Structure formats: C-alpha cells, structure tokens
Amino acid sequence: MTLDYLWIAAIIFVLLMLPLAVRILREYDRGVVFTLGRFSGVRGPGLILLVPWVQQLVRVSLRTVVLEVPSQDVITRDNVSVKVSAVVYFRVVDGGRAIIQVEDFFTATSQLAQTTLRAVLGKHDLDHLLAERERLNVEIQQALDSQTDSWGIKVSNVEIKNVDISETMIRAIARQAEAERERRAKVIHAEGELQASQKLLEAAIVLAREPKAIQLRYLETLTVIGADKNTTIVFPLPMDLLTPFIEKFSGQSKS
C-alpha cells in the first residue's frame, strides 16, 4: 500500500510540475529564458522544457506593433504652432535585448516617438511640413530606428496622420496662396507682352524691307473689317497712294 501511495504522489507531483516545466510557443513568439536570474538564451517557437523554480521564461511577441502617437504640440522653425499626430510601426527583432536593455519596451518606444516627432518637425518650416510628408516620415523613422536599435527593436515605418492648424493660420495661408497666384498671373502677362512686342518688332522690320507687304496687309485688314456688321467704316489710306495727288494739286496751286 505504501508503494501505491508513493506512485500516486509521484504522479500528482509530475502533474503539478508539468505546467511549470513545459511551455509551448507559437510561431510569432519567443521565450527569453533566465536560469537562476541569469540570461541563458532565447528559445522557440515550439515545445520548451524548463527546470521548475530554476528557470523562468518571459514571452516576447515578434509581430509588428501599431503604435498611435497622440497629438503633439510642435513649434516649427518659422514659429508656427501646430498639432501633429502620427502612427509608428515597429517590431521586436531581438527578444533578449528587448527584455534586458529596457524595462518596458512598448512604453519606452512610445515616449521616444513623441519626443522624436517634436524634435524632427521643429527643424522644418510649415510649408515643408505640409508639402513634404514623405521625406519627413523617412527622417522620423530613421531617427527612431537608430535609437531603438540598442533595445532590439526595429522601427519599420512612420506615418504622419494629421496636421492641425489654427483658423488664423489657415486664413493667412489662403491669402499667401492668392498673392502667389496673382504674382504668377502678372509674370505670365508680362512675358506675353514681351513676346508680342518682339514679334511686332520683327514684323515691322519685314514690312520696312518690302513696301508691297504693307499694301497686302492693308487689303487683309479691309477683309477683316468687312466681315463685321459695322455702321461706320474708316478706310486708312497709305501715304504713298496719296502722294501723286498731293503733288498734282500742289503744282496746280503754284501755277
């Protein structure tokens, strides 16, 4: 009977120790093992056997984490106050460093993302912040990744979500855009006047070399005038056509 009790006690002991000694990790999980408090390696995925009370396992997920960066007050280089929010995508690539080097890698990455967002965007003007988001996303991602590398964390992507501007600044930007459009319109009009004057100068030079071309131009002008329904038509006459009549009447008056 005593032997039977021993076997039953042994079976109960094994059943109680089994959950402490056997762990099963999924494909995206890794287990950081500590033996008597000292780091002894990263294991998984699959079946993991541990020595109860001697070895402890800390589970770490290697899946990409989506981190929402709350709206931050940013002062741009041209002293404009805006509120900017972003999204950070990161994942653990080294479970050992993620557990040993930092107490809570998720909170640490979140706080670092907020400070880095303010620091990077504060180096740029408002126009760059609104027009060059892709370049700023890459710049923030590189700044974050360089600092989280020692924690075994890889920041794969950063996306700026919203840029909130005050109503006063929105009206100022609208006035600036309107002034820019007016400036471009005046420049285009001035360039058109310059090109037209150059073409008129070339036409005048051609007409000066060929007097008959003036008469052809005169006939073309009459055709254009005749096509309109005008009540009064003024016929301009070239002076070379009137010269013989003027000389004739001048000679008669002298005689």
Phi, psi and omega per residue, in radians:
M1 nan -0.658 -3.139
T2 -1.094 -0.706 3.127
L3 -1.114 -0.679 3.114
D4 -1.099 -0.702 3.111
Y5 -1.131 -0.622 3.116
L6 -1.144 -0.748 3.116
W7 -1.123 -0.711 3.131
I8 -1.138 -0.710 3.119
A9 -1.137 -0.692 3.131
A10 -1.123 -0.734 3.140
I11 -1.138 -0.716 3.121
I12 -1.135 -0.679 3.129
F13 -1.116 -0.746 3.126
V14 -1.123 -0.719 3.133
L15 -1.136 -0.615 3.110
L16 -1.275 -0.607 -3.116
M17 -1.423 -0.334 -3.067
L18 -1.031 -0.801 3.113
P19 -1.103 -0.464 3.135
L20 -1.444 -0.395 -3.051
A21 -1.740 -0.411 -3.052
V22 -2.035 2.239 3.053
R23 -2.279 2.521 3.079
I24 -2.083 2.115 -3.121
L25 -1.873 2.425 3.112
R26 -1.341 3.032 -3.050
E27 -1.054 -0.603 -3.086
Y28 -1.617 0.081 -3.137
D29 -1.871 2.654 2.994
R30 -2.320 2.634 3.134
G31 -1.992 2.124 3.075
V32 -1.577 2.023 -3.010
V33 -1.767 2.351 3.054
F34 -2.095 2.229 3.101
T35 -1.884 1.965 -3.069
L36 0.918 0.688 3.084
G37 1.539 -0.152 -3.125
R38 -1.779 2.471 -3.140
F39 -1.163 2.232 -3.104
S40 -2.168 0.161 3.030
G41 2.268 3.005 3.116
V42 -2.004 2.246 -3.075
R43 -2.150 2.830 3.088
G44 1.950 2.933 -0.003
P45 -1.455 3.072 3.126
G46 1.926 -2.650 -3.086
L47 -1.486 2.253 -3.141
I48 -2.129 2.265 3.091
L49 -1.866 2.251 -3.119
L50 -2.141 2.748 3.026
V51 -1.598 2.000 -3.083
P52 -1.008 2.437 3.115
W53 1.149 -0.125 3.098
V54 -1.825 -0.694 -3.134
Q55 -2.034 2.448 3.065
Q56 -2.148 2.575 -3.106
L57 -2.136 2.332 3.059
V58 -1.985 2.121 -3.075
R59 -1.455 2.373 3.131
V60 -2.299 2.318 3.114
S61 -1.622 2.394 3.129
L62 -1.723 0.101 -3.131
R63 -1.289 2.723 3.125
T64 -1.210 2.317 -3.122
V65 -1.830 2.330 3.091
V66 -1.711 2.021 -3.076
L67 -1.914 2.097 3.083
E68 -1.484 2.058 3.070
V69 -1.582 2.021 -3.099
P70 -1.105 2.863 -3.103
S71 -1.023 2.249 -3.102
Q72 -2.007 2.457 3.049
D73 -1.405 2.025 -3.095
V74 -2.099 2.338 3.039
I75 -1.865 1.989 -3.089
T76 -1.259 3.048 -3.096
R77 -1.141 -0.477 3.089
D78 -1.644 0.440 2.998
N79 1.066 0.767 3.051
V80 -1.947 2.243 -3.127
S81 -1.585 2.152 3.129
V82 -2.341 2.825 3.054
K83 -1.972 2.172 -3.044
V84 -2.193 2.310 3.033
S85 -2.085 2.723 -3.061
A86 -2.615 3.000 3.067
V87 -2.231 2.336 -3.128
V88 -2.061 2.299 3.082
Y89 -1.927 2.102 3.141
F90 -2.515 2.868 3.101
R91 -2.630 2.765 3.125
V92 -1.479 2.219 3.096
V93 -1.916 -0.300 3.098
D94 -2.396 1.754 -3.089
G95 -1.109 -0.587 -3.141
G96 -1.088 -0.866 3.138
R97 -1.200 -0.602 -3.136
A98 -1.104 -0.541 -3.139
I99 -1.570 -0.645 -3.029
I100 -1.488 -0.735 -2.994
Q101 -1.345 -0.428 -3.081
V102 -2.474 2.510 -3.052
E103 -1.192 -0.848 -3.139
D104 -2.375 1.710 -3.019
F105 -1.156 -0.524 3.134
F106 -1.171 -0.859 3.119
T107 -1.125 -0.699 3.139
A108 -1.101 -0.737 3.121
T109 -1.160 -0.661 3.122
S110 -1.105 -0.830 3.139
Q111 -1.149 -0.684 3.120
L112 -1.146 -0.651 3.118
A113 -1.114 -0.683 3.141
Q114 -1.145 -0.821 -3.124
T115 -1.197 -0.669 3.129
T116 -1.169 -0.652 3.109
L117 -1.051 -0.796 3.128
R118 -1.170 -0.698 -3.080
A119 -1.185 -0.755 -3.084
V120 -1.251 -0.819 -3.097
L121 -1.217 -0.448 3.110
G122 -1.207 -0.203 3.119
K123 -1.538 -0.061 -3.034
H124 -2.119 2.741 3.081
D125 -1.338 2.893 3.135
L126 -1.094 -0.677 3.135
D127 -1.052 -0.736 3.110
H128 -1.164 -0.653 3.133
L129 -1.100 -0.628 -3.116
L130 -1.463 -0.537 -3.005
A131 -1.764 -0.371 -3.016
E132 -2.168 0.950 -3.114
R133 -1.169 -0.667 -3.106
E134 -1.063 -0.769 3.136
R135 -1.178 -0.657 3.109
L136 -1.190 -0.633 3.074
N137 -1.036 -0.771 3.130
V138 -1.150 -0.706 -3.131
E139 -1.115 -0.752 3.109
I140 -1.157 -0.717 -3.137
Q141 -1.077 -0.750 3.129
Q142 -1.167 -0.685 3.117
A143 -1.131 -0.732 3.110
L144 -1.171 -0.781 -3.060
D145 -1.119 -0.629 3.135
S146 -1.155 -0.506 -3.122
Q147 -1.549 -0.538 -3.135
T148 -1.536 -0.078 -3.129
D149 -1.086 -0.644 3.131
S150 -1.201 -0.293 3.087
W151 -1.603 -0.005 -3.090
G152 1.333 0.483 -3.092
I153 -2.083 2.355 3.123
K154 -1.928 2.066 3.050
V155 -1.554 1.936 -3.034
S156 -1.554 -0.518 -3.069
N157 -2.797 2.607 3.058
V158 -2.367 2.300 3.140
E159 -2.239 2.159 3.026
I160 -1.320 2.157 -3.072
K161 -1.525 -1.157 -3.030
N162 -2.226 2.511 3.017
V163 -2.181 1.839 -3.088
D164 -1.676 2.204 -3.112
I165 -2.088 2.576 3.132
S166 -1.177 2.774 -3.118
E167 -1.080 -0.657 3.129
T168 -1.077 -0.738 3.141
M169 -1.213 -0.607 3.104
I170 -1.096 -0.750 3.100
R171 -1.138 -0.667 3.112
A172 -1.117 -0.702 3.112
I173 -1.149 -0.664 3.108
A174 -1.117 -0.739 3.103
R175 -1.133 -0.675 3.118
Q176 -1.113 -0.741 3.130
A177 -1.135 -0.676 3.115
E178 -1.138 -0.736 3.108
A179 -1.111 -0.648 3.123
E180 -1.151 -0.698 3.112
R181 -1.140 -0.698 3.106
E182 -1.130 -0.695 3.114
R183 -1.079 -0.771 3.136
R184 -1.127 -0.666 3.120
A185 -1.105 -0.732 3.128
K186 -1.162 -0.678 3.122
V187 -1.136 -0.751 3.130
I188 -1.127 -0.708 3.117
H189 -1.117 -0.734 3.136
A190 -1.135 -0.699 3.103
E191 -1.136 -0.655 3.082
G192 -1.119 -0.721 3.102
E193 -1.109 -0.680 3.131
L194 -1.128 -0.803 3.129
Q195 -1.122 -0.680 3.116
A196 -1.129 -0.719 3.126
S197 -1.131 -0.651 3.098
Q198 -1.129 -0.725 3.121
K199 -1.171 -0.677 3.093
L200 -1.116 -0.671 3.105
L201 -1.104 -0.758 3.111
E202 -1.105 -0.708 3.117
A203 -1.123 -0.699 3.121
A204 -1.102 -0.669 3.122
I205 -1.136 -0.722 3.132
V206 -1.145 -0.762 3.141
L207 -1.148 -0.568 3.128
A208 -1.204 -0.577 3.136
R209 -1.347 -0.522 -3.093
E210 -2.132 1.693 3.141
P211 -1.068 -0.556 -3.141
K212 -1.156 -0.438 3.132
A213 -1.147 -0.501 3.111
I214 -1.148 -0.722 3.128
Q215 -1.148 -0.675 3.076
L216 -1.091 -0.690 3.102
R217 -1.163 -0.628 3.106
Y218 -1.116 -0.786 3.117
L219 -1.119 -0.666 3.099
E220 -1.122 -0.656 3.108
T221 -1.138 -0.713 3.095
L222 -1.077 -0.652 3.111
T223 -1.107 -0.727 3.131
V224 -1.152 -0.736 3.138
I225 -1.134 -0.708 -3.114
G226 -1.163 -0.403 3.141
A227 -1.268 -0.397 3.121
D228 -1.545 2.636 3.112
K229 -1.551 1.383 -3.118
N230 -1.754 2.512 3.070
T231 -1.421 -0.464 -3.133
T232 -2.244 2.235 3.120
I233 -2.136 2.221 3.096
V234 -1.836 2.158 3.138
F235 -1.725 1.866 3.047
P236 -1.325 2.320 -3.133
L237 -1.951 2.264 3.076
P238 -1.098 2.558 -3.094
M239 -1.165 -0.490 -3.136
D240 -1.206 -0.390 3.064
L241 -1.351 -0.500 -3.117
L242 -1.569 -0.208 -3.066
T243 -1.053 -0.774 3.141
P244 -1.071 -0.686 3.129
F245 -1.171 -0.699 3.132
I246 -1.105 -0.732 -3.141
E247 -1.163 -0.637 -3.108
K248 -1.158 -0.818 3.138
F249 -1.215 -0.508 3.104
S250 -1.203 -0.660 3.137
G251 -1.205 -0.675 3.119
Q252 -1.135 -0.685 -3.126
S253 -1.152 -0.636 3.127
K254 -1.196 -0.668 -3.130
S255 -1.245 nan nan
